[in-house]
Amino acid sequence: MIPTVGVRELEAQRSASYASCTHGEAPRHHAACSSERGLALSPAKTVITHVDDGFDCLGQTVRRLNGKLLIKPAKKSICAVLTTIRGIIRGSHGVSAAVLVARINPVVRGWTNYHRHVACSRVFSSMDNEIWISLWRWARRRHTNKSAYWVRDKYFPTQGARRWRFSGALWMPVARNE
């Protein structure tokens, strides 16, 4: 025999949300559900707002614009990841470009994978520009007596049709057959 579940129990099981994302009638419903589990909503942190005004939830901004729901990465999240990346770049004195790429890539890849399902192409483009500026400053600071053309050729070589792509060659020992 298959056990049956009531509608209220099913709603309680399906309503997995976060305290920072509860809006409208949801806080009272979630307060009742969470009190059963020993959790409580903080009245100081819970804000009821209209979706047209928008709200931040889990690093993303949700709002309605011209009748359409628009979800974008939150400005606070963008600033946090750019601060992290700039800190990595500034703290990388004396390391090779390959090591710098290895330090930055996990941060960029993780953040972009988290936000790739929302409207983020303009955000990604502006972040790419900000990261490029930081990398250019890092390369120029490393070689103060070299020209911009020399720095470009060393750190931003043309690879096929892709220009201005930051790269650093990894040193690999040559394997010889003896």
Phi, psi and omega per residue, in radians:
M1 nan 2.373 -3.123
I2 -1.523 2.224 3.128
P3 -1.211 2.465 3.118
T4 -1.744 2.596 -3.130
V5 -2.148 2.355 3.110
G6 -1.233 2.855 -3.094
V7 -1.112 -0.715 -3.125
R8 -1.132 -0.701 3.114
E9 -1.142 -0.665 3.135
L10 -1.149 -0.729 3.102
E11 -1.111 -0.697 3.140
A12 -1.139 -0.625 3.130
Q13 -1.268 -0.648 -3.096
R14 -1.364 -0.410 -3.045
S15 -1.499 1.336 3.049
A16 -1.685 1.808 3.124
S17 -2.376 3.085 -3.086
Y18 -1.965 2.643 -3.101
A19 -1.045 -0.559 -3.128
S20 -1.336 -0.150 -3.068
C21 -1.925 0.135 -3.078
T22 -1.538 2.229 -3.082
H23 -2.458 2.758 3.080
G24 1.197 -2.302 3.136
E25 -1.326 -0.221 -3.052
A26 -1.056 -0.629 -3.103
P27 -1.021 -0.705 3.135
R28 -1.184 -0.688 3.118
H29 -1.151 -0.784 -3.125
H30 -1.226 -0.551 3.093
A31 -1.103 -0.716 3.118
A32 -1.168 -0.763 -3.119
C33 -1.191 -0.723 -3.082
S34 -1.300 -0.478 3.109
S35 -1.157 -0.523 3.069
E36 -1.119 -0.539 -3.107
R37 -1.647 0.015 3.127
G38 1.497 0.329 3.126
L39 -1.909 2.786 3.122
A40 -2.497 2.517 3.063
L41 -1.445 2.490 3.094
S42 -1.542 2.065 3.134
P43 -1.098 -0.471 3.136
A44 -1.242 -0.518 -3.098
K45 -1.676 -0.334 -3.096
T46 -1.468 2.151 -3.124
V47 -2.189 2.291 3.072
I48 -1.727 2.114 -3.086
T49 -2.445 2.793 3.124
H50 -1.521 2.576 -3.080
V51 -1.173 -0.413 3.076
D52 -1.163 -0.557 3.092
D53 -1.353 -0.464 3.122
G54 1.489 2.757 3.099
F55 -2.684 2.718 3.099
D56 -1.689 2.372 -3.132
C57 -2.608 2.100 3.086
L58 0.952 0.728 3.073
G59 1.415 0.167 3.128
Q60 -2.274 2.617 3.098
T61 -1.769 2.197 3.140
V62 -1.979 2.223 3.078
R63 -2.779 2.811 3.098
R64 -1.755 2.264 -3.134
L65 -2.309 2.083 -3.123
N66 0.947 0.715 3.087
G67 1.424 -0.023 3.139
K68 -1.995 2.535 3.096
L69 -1.412 2.200 -3.099
L70 -2.075 2.129 3.104
I71 -2.074 2.134 -3.118
K72 -2.318 2.794 3.005
P73 -1.070 2.413 -3.125
A74 -1.237 2.606 3.137
K75 -1.070 -0.629 3.122
K76 -1.113 -0.673 3.117
S77 -1.201 -0.709 3.122
I78 -1.106 -0.819 3.137
C79 -1.091 -0.666 -3.123
A80 -1.148 -0.780 -3.107
V81 -1.243 -0.624 3.093
L82 -1.175 -0.647 3.079
T83 -1.115 -0.713 3.099
T84 -1.096 -0.817 -3.112
I85 -1.157 -0.740 3.104
R86 -1.114 -0.638 3.088
G87 -1.125 -0.690 3.090
I88 -1.111 -0.771 -3.108
I89 -1.162 -0.794 -3.133
R90 -1.149 -0.572 -3.125
G91 -1.480 0.069 -3.090
S92 -1.795 1.077 3.067
H93 -1.422 2.309 3.037
G94 1.364 0.131 3.076
V95 -1.727 2.762 -3.141
S96 -1.333 2.887 3.118
A97 -1.115 -0.586 3.132
A98 -1.147 -0.698 3.103
V99 -1.178 -0.686 3.106
L100 -1.089 -0.763 3.086
V101 -1.072 -0.728 3.136
A102 -1.145 -0.493 3.117
R103 -1.402 -0.641 -3.065
I104 -1.413 -0.678 -3.015
N105 -0.950 -0.789 -3.134
P106 -1.078 -0.617 3.135
V107 -1.180 -0.853 -3.119
V108 -1.141 -0.790 -3.111
R109 -1.102 -0.754 3.137
G110 -1.128 -0.772 -3.119
W111 -1.163 -0.751 -3.123
T112 -1.220 -0.612 3.083
N113 -1.150 -0.603 3.111
Y114 -1.187 -0.669 -3.045
H115 -1.759 0.137 -3.038
R116 -1.240 -0.286 -3.069
H117 -1.581 0.030 -3.136
V118 -2.011 3.090 -3.138
A119 -1.262 1.737 -2.980
C120 -2.426 0.162 -3.066
S121 -1.125 -0.687 3.104
R122 -1.193 -0.649 3.116
V123 -1.143 -0.781 3.119
F124 -1.074 -0.705 3.138
S125 -1.128 -0.772 3.140
S126 -1.203 -0.621 3.077
M127 -1.149 -0.694 3.092
D128 -1.031 -0.730 3.117
N129 -1.131 -0.779 3.139
E130 -1.109 -0.721 3.122
I131 -1.164 -0.705 3.120
W132 -1.068 -0.758 3.125
I133 -1.059 -0.757 3.132
S134 -1.117 -0.714 3.130
L135 -1.192 -0.654 3.098
W136 -1.109 -0.758 3.113
R137 -1.120 -0.672 3.101
W138 -1.073 -0.799 -3.121
A139 -1.162 -0.714 3.120
R140 -1.186 -0.623 3.121
R141 -1.199 -0.537 3.125
R142 -1.219 -0.618 -3.053
H143 -2.204 1.331 -3.067
T144 -1.231 -0.443 -3.102
N145 -1.630 0.015 3.137
K146 -1.749 2.738 -3.135
S147 -1.377 2.890 3.112
A148 -1.122 -0.574 3.114
Y149 -1.145 -0.706 3.135
W150 -1.140 -0.763 3.125
V151 -1.104 -0.735 3.111
R152 -1.064 -0.796 -3.111
D153 -1.174 -0.559 -3.114
K154 -1.362 -0.828 -2.999
Y155 -1.813 -0.332 -3.104
F156 -2.216 1.054 -3.083
P157 -1.282 2.683 3.064
T158 -1.354 2.208 3.138
Q159 -2.132 1.677 -3.066
G160 1.202 -2.188 3.124
A161 -1.558 -0.062 -3.105
R162 -1.606 2.066 3.119
R163 -1.934 2.707 3.108
W164 1.043 0.705 3.088
R165 -1.760 2.082 -3.115
F166 -1.194 2.272 3.115
S167 -2.646 2.718 3.079
G168 -2.450 2.230 -3.117
A169 -1.339 2.264 3.070
L170 -1.374 2.402 3.094
W171 -1.399 2.174 3.132
M172 -2.178 2.326 3.101
P173 -1.181 2.525 -3.137
V174 -1.402 2.189 3.110
A175 -1.554 2.153 -3.106
R176 -2.016 2.491 3.027
N177 -1.486 2.170 -3.130
E178 -1.945 nan nan
